Amino acid sequence: MTVSILHRMTGVAMSVGLVVLAWWLGSLSLGGDQYDTFVGLMSSLPGRLLLLGWSFAFFLHLANGIRHLAWDLGHGFERQQADASAWLVLLLAVVCTAVFWYLL
Amino acid sequence: MHRRILVPALSSATGHFIAQRVSAVVLAVLGVWLVCSLIGMDSFEHGSMRAFAATPLNSGLLALLSVSMAYHSYLGVEVVIDDYVHLPRLNSMAQLLSRAAHLVLALVALHATYQLGFGT
């Protein structure tokens, strides 16, 4: 149940992140100065925290989205399995976020 | 009701369900692709990032990613608005605003990826 509300929250967070994706691509196409302004803002502490949040949102929404697709196909809907996969989703989201920033 | 205006073929609940799942699968694949691409980059400076985004394949994938994300986000926000905004007029206004915002963001991203891949 908690993961269900997290799915919605991370989804809405990434809807806001869509603005940043469009801004990133737009500034990249406009030229070096605009792009550097974008990178400068995203490299600041608030910018980094936002990026950290969006990366976590991405991995959680992805992992839980796969869980939902498995349910659609009729897998894992038993109470016990659903509880276990909820924990797996949370764990995967944290681990993937950590690995992503370590490798970046 | 508002769905019929923008996406006539997907006005039913089943259409909504399928569209959300199809865009989800596309986003899962392209999202992982972007994450792996970012990890594989030596630098995030303008030159190297532009070189990445300027190949026809990558600019095409970035365009597909942006449009799928805008569409998937639009479908998700639509449900969220319906769940929390119950006053009919306010609901319609919120849906209109969301539709316009998603459309503009998709167009901005499409234009940018086109410029990156095929612009001068």
Chai-1 contact restraints between the chains, C-beta under 6 A:
chainA,res_idxA,chainB,res_idxB,connection_type,confidence,min_distance_angstrom,max_distance_angstrom,comment,restraint_id
A,G11,B,G76,contact,1.0,0.0,6.0,A-B,restraint_1
A,S15,B,S73,contact,1.0,0.0,6.0,A-B,restraint_2
A,S15,B,V77,contact,1.0,0.0,6.0,A-B,restraint_3
A,L18,B,M69,contact,1.0,0.0,6.0,A-B,restraint_4
A,L18,B,S73,contact,1.0,0.0,6.0,A-B,restraint_5
A,L18,B,L105,contact,1.0,0.0,6.0,A-B,restraint_6
A,A22,B,L105,contact,1.0,0.0,6.0,A-B,restraint_7
A,A22,B,V108,contact,1.0,0.0,6.0,A-B,restraint_8
A,A22,B,A109,contact,1.0,0.0,6.0,A-B,restraint_9
A,L25,B,A109,contact,1.0,0.0,6.0,A-B,restraint_10
A,L25,B,A112,contact,1.0,0.0,6.0,A-B,restraint_11
A,L25,B,T113,contact,1.0,0.0,6.0,A-B,restraint_12
A,G26,B,V108,contact,1.0,0.0,6.0,A-B,restraint_13
A,G26,B,A112,contact,1.0,0.0,6.0,A-B,restraint_14
A,L28,B,M49,contact,1.0,0.0,6.0,A-B,restraint_15
A,L28,B,A53,contact,1.0,0.0,6.0,A-B,restraint_16
A,S29,B,A112,contact,1.0,0.0,6.0,A-B,restraint_17
A,S29,B,Q115,contact,1.0,0.0,6.0,A-B,restraint_18
A,S29,B,L116,contact,1.0,0.0,6.0,A-B,restraint_19
A,G32,B,H46,contact,1.0,0.0,6.0,A-B,restraint_20
A,Y35,B,H46,contact,1.0,0.0,6.0,A-B,restraint_21
A,L62,B,A28,contact,1.0,0.0,6.0,A-B,restraint_22
A,G65,B,A24,contact,1.0,0.0,6.0,A-B,restraint_23
A,L103,B,I39,contact,1.0,0.0,6.0,A-B,restraint_24
A,L104,B,I39,contact,1.0,0.0,6.0,A-B,restraint_25
